[in-house]
C-alpha cells in the first residue's frame, strides 16, 4: 500500500512538472505572454519595434506563398516578426509601399515602375524605392484553344489580363505595345476568366506569375486548350528574358515530354528609400540580416520551388539596392553572376540558344546579370565560416 501511494504521489509530481514546462503554452507562446501582459508599455513596444510587414499579392498567387515562407522561416519571437499581408498585385503594392502606413516591404514586378513612368502616372519613382533582392522570374502563361499557335495569333481577339490593380496587365500591354499587336484586352479576375474561356466568351487568358502558378496548374482542361508559345522577339529583349515551360510544370496543358517557349520578367523585394537615421531603416536592416543569413533554408522543401532560382547577389538594372543589403553581401564576399554561369544558362535554355547574333547575346547577358539562374548555388547565402 505504501509503495502504491508513493508511486501515485511521484506520478502526480511528474505530471505537474510536465504541465509546468513541456505542455504549458504560456511558457513558450509569445502571443499568450503578450495577452497576459495586456496593457504593458514594454509589451507594446516589443511587438511593434521588430515587426516587418510585407505586402504580397492575391490569394492563390506566388507572392502570397513567398510571403508565407518569409514568415515561417524568419519569425523569431520578439527579435523579428514578418507579417505578410494579402495584397492586390504589383501596381497596388507600389502604392501601398509609398502611402499605406505600416507597410515596410513588398513584392513587385520589375517592369511596373517603368510602366508607371512611361504612361505618365509617376515621375522619377525609382528614386523613392530600393530593392533588397531580386527574387525570381515570373513567366508569361497564355492559355488558349489549340487553334491559337502563337501570341501574335491573338491579334484582334478578346484576351483577359486579370484585374488592373495587379501587374499581369502591365506586362501584357507592354509586350503588345512592343510587338505592335492589338487585341481587345479585358480586366477579369482570373478564376472568372478561366470559366469564361471554357464557355467560349474569351479567346485567351494570360497569367504572368511564377510557375507553377496555382490558377494555371489547376485549370480543368477538357482537351481543347493548351499553353501558347511566346517568341523571344527583338523588341522584347530589353526588359524580358527567354524561358521554357514544361509538361512537369503544367501536365494539364502541355503534353508529356513537350515544352513551350515563353518570356519572363523579374520579381523583386522592394522597400521605400528610408533615411539611414530612421527607425524604419533599422527594422529593414534587422530583416535583411535575418533573411540573408537564413536564406539557404528557403531553397529546401517544403518552401516554394521558386526560391531555388533566387540569387541574393543578382543586380537589377535601373534599381538601387538597399544599403544594408549591399553591405551584407560585401561583408560575406558574395559576388554577382559571372559570364561562365551565363554560358551555362545558354546551353541549358532552349529559347535562349536560338539567338543568332553576338549583339543579341550581349544584350541578353546584360539582362542575365539581373536574372537569378536556376542553378544558383545554395552556398551563396551562407555566412563565411568563422
Secondary structure, 3 states (H helix, E strand, C coil): CHHHHHHHHHHHHHHHHHHHCCCCHHHHCHHHHHHHCCCCHHHHHHHHHCEEEEECCCCCCHHHHHHHHHHHHHCECCCEEEEEECCCCHHHHHHHHHHCCCCCEEEEEHHHHHHHHHCCCCCCHHHHEEEEEEEEEEEEEEEEECCCCEHHHHCCCEEECCCCCCCHHHHHHHHHHHHCCCCEEECCCHHHHHHHHHCCCCCEEEEEECCCCHHHHCCCCCCCEEECECCCCHHHCCCCEEEEEECCCCCCCCCCCCEEEEEEEEEEEEEECCCCCCHHHHHHHHHHHHHHHCHHHHCCCCCCHHHHHCCCCCCCCCCCECHHHHHHHHHCCCCCCCHHHHHHHHHHCHHHHCCCCHHHHHHHHHHHCCCCCCCCCHHHHCCCCC
